[in-house]
């Protein structure tokens, strides 16, 4: 008869321990995740100007943005990348 009492006490102890950890988790909730980082979408023209101001040539800009050199020149005011 000692075994059933020990089993009952062990089961009760485990149940109490489980509810204690649940209660602690309820009192200490996880902080919310940080908001997503802000992003800005640049137009093609803005991307062309940004790359040009970083020193890239019209042909380099055209290659990196998948544009033709003439399109890049139009964005740059028809200067051929030599403003």
Steps between C-alpha positions, in 0.01 A plus 500: 500500500797733534547511125156649416554781753847575365363502147218731600741738671740497205219571255369781721848649531548497122160658442578775752843564345345528154238749611765707680708541185187588303409763760852649484481517120163675524647765731807554278372515141746520212556853365348565157732461201663821372323675211636438150771736380393800296569473130485747216430415137691718254373564148720406205594866453600532866707182477676635190581829673619322814735271306624791287572704814700203630726529197363231267494556126185482288596156369564367853167639618322350199649159573418503872139620447434293184440814293640615169769767499262730313241462779763590758601801290138614486481482882825694523372771268653372177854575609636154437595470864739796485322762705 
